[in-house]
Amino acid sequence: MNGSILYCSFFMKIALYAGTYIRDKDGAVRSIYQLVASFLKNGHQVVVWSPDVSEEDNHKPLRVYRLPSVPIPLYPDYKLGFFKAETERQLLEFAPDLVHISTPDIVGRKFLLFAKKNNLPVTSAYHTDFPSYLSYYRLGFAVTPVWKYLRWFYNTCDLVLAPNDSVRKKLEDQKIRNVDIWSRGIDTDLFDPSRRSGDLRNAWNAGERTVFVYAGRFVLYKDIEVVMGVYDRFMQEGYGNNVRFLMIGSGPEEDEMRRRMPEAVFTGYLTGKALPEAYASGDVFLFPSATEAFCNVVLEAFASGLPAVVSDVGGCMELVEKSAAGLVARAGDVDGFYRHCLAFLDNREQYLDMRAKGFAFAGGKSWASVNGALIARYQELVRTKAGAGE
């Protein structure tokens, strides 16, 4: 966000649509939760609509409407929602000043058209690099029509939010206009090296081993083949007693990963304090995904005291390069990732230096600052749209 933006002094009503709104389900949802919390803390009203809502999450005092839905093919943990006449009645009753769309799907399109019909400012955040997923499912032929749709969708919005400069450039290269930066923050009270647990490491049978942590979906587009390949190399080269692999998350490839990584620890999804405790109890973050827009998990790892080994494609690389808190390997190169991981076993001084740099970098990324600038930008949009309608 532009640092010259002045904070306005009025309160807004924000209608927010998200494809999923389950706490801690992924990095995008954690960002949305933080944004909603910032809206509420600053006195603004928010109502959320989503097809993917957990009964276990306590949203009070926030109002969250669950949309009817069906599981997404090839991606059953996520839902495809439907915009009904009741949804429009709920929107009209709330009478928002601004519509924020986190997912550009068929429901997101309906929210976009509602905003335009009612002359409301509408914004959208580019959380997920969907076009990059297609090749992993042999759907490369769909990249051009998908970008055509996204170009229409985002250019119909008043503001498009990219998480970093590399994503902004990608969007602008696709002829998408009105792109600004909404970076990501980190809750440093939650993610902190002090949460390191000897008891947890003992439960993993880690002892003095170097624990490599992966956190995310167990799906092909996260390049989990690289994780499995690095594991194989450590076992083949005789380092089985020196390392432990900690796999946080779940997904459709979990059975295959368990079969190929029999000595790894699989935790399932972790939420609340269990997630940062697991991060802090590890040693190195291994995340080879080449499809990340921002890469929240790397920032969480830095805040927890872990340097990272990441791909040279996507948002993870930008975080590592800006922080000097890790090593970058060529996307998909198992040998390159293995060599970088091995370097942390062999070079303690480098490990400690990068660990300290990552922790310091994360410490400067507060959600209050990041979201405060975005809220000011939204107030400016609302004021401009209201002035244009007079």
C-alpha positions in Angstrom: 0.0 0.0 0.0 1.1 3.5 -0.7 2.5 5.1 2.5 1.1 8.5 1.6 -2.5 7.4 2.0 -4.2 9.3 4.8 -6.4 7.5 7.3 -10.1 8.6 7.1 -12.3 8.8 10.2 -15.5 7.1 9.2 -16.7 3.5 9.6 -17.5 1.1 6.8 -19.8 -1.8 6.2 -17.9 -4.5 4.3 -19.5 -7.6 2.6 -16.8 -10.2 2.3 -17.0 -13.4 0.2 -14.4 -16.2 0.7 -14.3 -19.6 -0.9 -13.4 -21.0 2.5 -13.7 -19.6 5.9 -12.4 -22.3 8.2 -9.8 -21.0 10.7 -6.2 -22.2 9.9 -7.3 -24.3 6.9 -4.6 -22.6 4.8 -2.5 -19.5 4.6 -5.1 -17.6 2.5 -7.8 -18.2 5.2 -5.5 -17.1 8.0 -4.9 -13.8 6.1 -8.7 -13.3 5.7 -9.2 -14.0 9.4 -6.6 -11.4 10.2 -8.2 -8.9 7.8 -11.7 -9.4 9.4 -10.2 -9.0 12.8 -8.6 -5.7 11.8 -11.8 -4.4 10.3 -13.7 -5.2 13.6 -10.9 -3.8 15.8 -11.1 -0.5 13.9 -14.9 -0.3 14.4 -16.0 -1.4 10.9 -18.9 -3.8 10.4 -18.3 -7.0 8.4 -20.5 -9.9 7.2 -18.9 -13.0 5.7 -20.4 -15.3 3.1 -18.7 -18.7 2.3 -19.6 -22.2 1.2 -17.0 -23.7 3.5 -17.6 -22.9 7.2 -16.9 -25.1 10.2 -19.4 -25.5 13.0 -16.5 -25.8 15.4 -15.3 -22.2 14.8 -16.8 -19.6 17.1 -17.4 -16.5 14.9 -19.3 -14.3 17.4 -19.9 -11.4 17.2 -19.2 -11.7 13.5 -22.1 -12.8 11.2 -21.1 -15.6 8.8 -23.6 -17.0 6.2 -22.9 -20.5 5.0 -23.8 -20.9 1.3 -25.1 -24.2 -0.2 -22.3 -26.1 -1.8 -20.9 -29.3 -3.3 -17.3 -30.7 -3.1 -14.9 -29.5 -5.9 -13.8 -32.3 -8.2 -10.1 -33.2 -7.8 -10.2 -31.0 -4.7 -12.8 -32.4 -2.4 -11.6 -30.7 0.8 -12.9 -27.4 -0.7 -16.4 -26.5 -1.8 -18.1 -25.0 -4.8 -20.8 -22.7 -3.5 -24.0 -21.3 -5.0 -25.4 -17.8 -4.9 -29.2 -17.9 -4.1 -31.9 -15.3 -4.1 -31.6 -15.5 -0.3 -28.0 -14.4 -0.6 -29.0 -11.3 -2.5 -31.6 -10.5 0.1 -29.0 -10.8 2.9 -26.7 -8.4 1.0 -29.4 -5.9 0.4 -30.4 -6.1 4.1 -26.8 -5.5 5.2 -26.4 -2.6 2.7 -22.6 -2.7 2.5 -20.4 0.2 1.6 -17.8 -2.0 -0.1 -17.6 -5.6 -1.4 -14.4 -7.6 -0.9 -14.0 -10.9 -2.9 -11.4 -13.4 -1.9 -12.2 -16.1 -4.5 -13.0 -15.4 -8.1 -15.3 -18.4 -8.6 -18.9 -18.5 -9.7 -20.1 -17.1 -6.4 -17.4 -14.4 -6.4 -18.7 -13.5 -9.9 -22.2 -13.0 -8.5 -20.8 -10.8 -5.7 -19.0 -8.8 -8.3 -22.1 -8.3 -10.4 -24.1 -7.4 -7.3 -21.6 -4.7 -6.4 -21.6 -3.2 -9.9 -25.4 -3.3 -10.1 -25.6 -1.4 -6.8 -22.8 1.0 -7.7 -20.6 -0.2 -4.8 -16.8 -0.3 -4.8 -15.5 -3.8 -5.2 -12.1 -5.2 -4.5 -10.5 -8.6 -4.9 -7.4 -10.2 -3.5 -5.2 -12.6 -5.5 -4.6 -15.2 -2.8 -4.0 -18.3 -5.0 -2.2 -18.7 -8.3 -4.9 -21.0 -9.8 -3.6 -21.0 -13.4 -0.3 -22.5 -12.2 -2.2 -25.5 -10.8 -3.5 -26.6 -14.1 -0.4 -28.3 -15.5 -0.2 -30.6 -12.5 -3.5 -32.1 -13.5 -2.7 -32.2 -17.2 -5.1 -29.3 -17.9 -2.5 -26.9 -19.4 -4.9 -26.4 -22.3 -7.2 -24.4 -19.9 -4.6 -21.8 -18.9 -5.6 -19.3 -21.7 -9.4 -19.4 -21.1 -8.8 -19.2 -17.3 -6.7 -16.1 -17.7 -9.3 -14.7 -20.0 -11.9 -15.1 -17.3 -9.6 -13.7 -14.6 -8.7 -10.7 -16.7 -12.4 -9.9 -17.1 -13.1 -10.5 -13.4 -10.2 -8.4 -12.0 -10.6 -5.6 -14.5 -14.2 -5.3 -13.5 -13.1 -4.7 -9.9 -12.1 -1.2 -8.6 -8.9 -2.6 -7.0 -7.0 -5.8 -7.2 -4.7 -6.8 -4.4 -1.4 -8.7 -5.0 0.6 -10.0 -2.1 4.0 -8.9 -3.5 5.8 -7.3 -6.4 6.3 -10.6 -8.4 2.5 -11.3 -8.4 1.7 -7.7 -9.3 4.0 -8.0 -12.3 2.4 -11.3 -13.3 -1.1 -9.8 -13.1 0.0 -6.7 -15.0 1.7 -8.9 -17.7 -1.8 -10.4 -18.1 -3.2 -6.9 -18.8 -4.9 -6.6 -15.4 -5.3 -3.0 -14.2 -5.6 -1.3 -10.8 -3.2 -3.7 -9.0 -1.9 -2.6 -5.6 0.1 -4.5 -2.9 -1.6 -5.9 0.1 1.3 -7.7 1.8 1.0 -10.2 4.6 1.7 -9.9 8.3 2.4 -12.4 11.1 1.2 -12.8 14.6 4.5 -12.9 16.4 2.8 -13.6 19.7 1.5 -16.8 18.3 4.5 -17.8 16.1 7.6 -17.6 18.2 10.7 -19.7 18.9 9.9 -19.8 22.6 7.2 -22.4 21.7 9.9 -25.0 21.0 9.0 -28.2 22.9 11.4 -30.9 24.0 8.5 -33.1 24.9 7.1 -32.7 21.4 10.5 -33.6 19.8 10.7 -36.6 22.0 7.2 -37.7 20.8 8.6 -37.5 17.3 11.6 -39.5 18.3 13.7 -36.6 17.0 16.3 -36.2 19.8 19.2 -34.4 18.3 18.2 -35.0 14.7 17.6 -32.1 12.3 13.9 -31.9 11.8 12.8 -30.8 8.4 9.2 -29.3 8.5 6.7 -29.2 5.6 3.4 -27.5 6.2 0.6 -27.4 3.6 -1.7 -29.5 1.5 -0.5 -32.9 0.3 -1.3 -32.3 -3.3 0.8 -32.4 -6.5 0.8 -28.7 -7.1 2.7 -28.2 -3.9 5.6 -30.2 -5.5 5.4 -32.9 -2.8 7.3 -35.1 -5.2 10.3 -33.0 -4.4 9.8 -33.5 -0.6 9.6 -37.3 -1.1 12.6 -37.2 -3.3 14.7 -35.3 -0.7 13.6 -37.8 1.9 14.7 -40.6 -0.3 18.1 -39.0 -0.8 18.7 -38.6 2.9 17.8 -42.3 3.5 19.9 -43.5 0.5 23.0 -41.5 1.6 22.9 -42.9 5.1 21.5 -39.9 7.0 18.4 -41.7 8.3 19.6 -41.4 11.9 20.5 -37.7 11.5 17.2 -36.3 10.2 13.5 -36.5 10.8 10.8 -35.3 8.4 7.7 -33.6 10.0 4.7 -33.4 7.6 2.0 -31.0 8.8 -1.3 -31.1 6.9 -3.3 -33.6 4.8 -4.6 -34.1 1.3 -5.3 -36.6 -1.4 -1.7 -37.8 -1.7 -1.3 -38.6 2.0 -1.4 -42.4 1.5 1.3 -42.3 -1.1 3.4 -40.0 1.0 3.1 -42.2 4.1 4.0 -45.2 1.9 7.1 -43.6 0.5 8.2 -41.8 3.8 7.7 -44.5 6.4 10.0 -42.8 8.9 8.3 -39.4 8.6 5.9 -38.0 11.3 2.5 -37.0 9.9 0.5 -34.7 12.2 -2.6 -34.0 10.2 -4.0 -30.5 10.2 -2.9 -28.5 13.2 -4.7 -25.4 14.5 -4.4 -23.0 17.4 -1.2 -23.2 19.4 -0.4 -26.7 18.2 0.7 -25.3 14.8 3.3 -22.8 16.0 4.5 -25.3 18.6 5.2 -27.8 15.8 7.0 -25.1 13.7 9.2 -24.0 16.6 10.1 -27.6 17.5 11.5 -28.2 14.0 14.8 -26.9 12.6 14.5 -26.2 8.9 11.4 -25.5 6.7 11.3 -27.4 3.4 8.8 -26.0 1.0 9.4 -26.6 -2.7 6.1 -25.4 -4.1 6.3 -23.3 -7.2 2.7 -22.2 -7.2 2.6 -19.8 -4.2 1.4 -16.3 -4.5 2.8 -15.0 -1.2 3.7 -18.1 0.9 2.4 -17.4 4.4 3.9 -20.6 5.7 7.4 -19.4 5.1 6.8 -16.2 7.1 5.3 -18.4 9.8 8.4 -20.6 9.8 10.7 -17.5 10.0 8.8 -16.2 13.0 9.2 -19.6 14.6 12.9 -19.6 14.2 13.3 -21.8 11.1 15.3 -20.9 8.0 13.8 -22.2 4.7 14.7 -24.0 1.6 12.3 -23.0 -1.2 11.8 -22.9 -5.0 13.0 -20.2 -7.3 9.5 -19.8 -8.7 6.7 -18.1 -6.8 6.3 -16.0 -3.7 8.5 -18.1 -1.4 11.6 -17.0 -3.2 10.8 -13.3 -2.8 10.6 -13.8 1.0 13.8 -15.7 1.2 15.7 -13.2 -1.0 14.4 -10.2 1.0 15.2 -11.8 4.4 18.4 -13.7 3.5 16.9 -16.4 5.7 17.2 -19.4 3.6 18.3 -21.1 0.4 16.7 -21.2 -3.1 16.7 -24.2 -5.4 15.6 -24.6 -8.9 11.9 -25.6 -9.1 11.5 -29.3 -9.2 15.2 -30.1 -8.8 15.4 -32.8 -6.1 19.2 -32.8 -6.1 19.3 -29.0 -5.6 16.9 -29.2 -2.7 18.8 -32.1 -1.2 22.1 -30.2 -1.4 20.6 -27.1 0.3 19.0 -29.2 3.1 22.3 -31.1 3.6 24.1 -27.7 3.9 22.2 -26.9 7.1 23.5 -30.2 8.6 27.1 -29.4 7.7 27.2 -25.6 8.4 26.0 -24.7 11.8 27.2 -21.1 11.5 25.1 -20.5 8.3 22.1 -22.1 10.0 22.2 -19.9 13.0 22.8 -16.8 10.9 19.8 -17.4 8.6 17.7 -18.4 11.6 18.3 -15.0 13.2 17.7 -13.1 9.9 14.4 -14.9 9.4 13.2 -14.1 12.9 14.2 -10.5 12.6 12.5 -10.2 9.2 9.2 -11.7 10.5 9.3 -9.3 13.5 8.9 -6.3 11.2 5.7 -7.7 9.6 2.8 -6.7 11.9 -0.8 -7.3 10.8 -1.8 -3.9 12.4 0.4 -2.0 10.0 -0.3 -4.1 6.9 -4.1 -4.1 7.4 -4.2 -0.5 8.6 -2.9 0.7 5.3 -5.4 -1.5 3.4 -8.3 -0.2 5.5 -7.3 3.4 4.7 -7.3 2.5 1.0 -10.7 1.0 1.3 -12.0 4.2 3.0 -10.6 6.2 0.1 -12.4 4.0 -2.4 -15.7 4.3 -0.6 -15.4 8.1 -0.3 -14.4 8.4 -4.0 -17.4 6.2 -5.1 -19.8 8.2 -2.9 -18.5 11.5 -4.3 -18.8 10.3 -7.9 -22.5 9.4 -7.2 -23.5 12.8 -5.9 
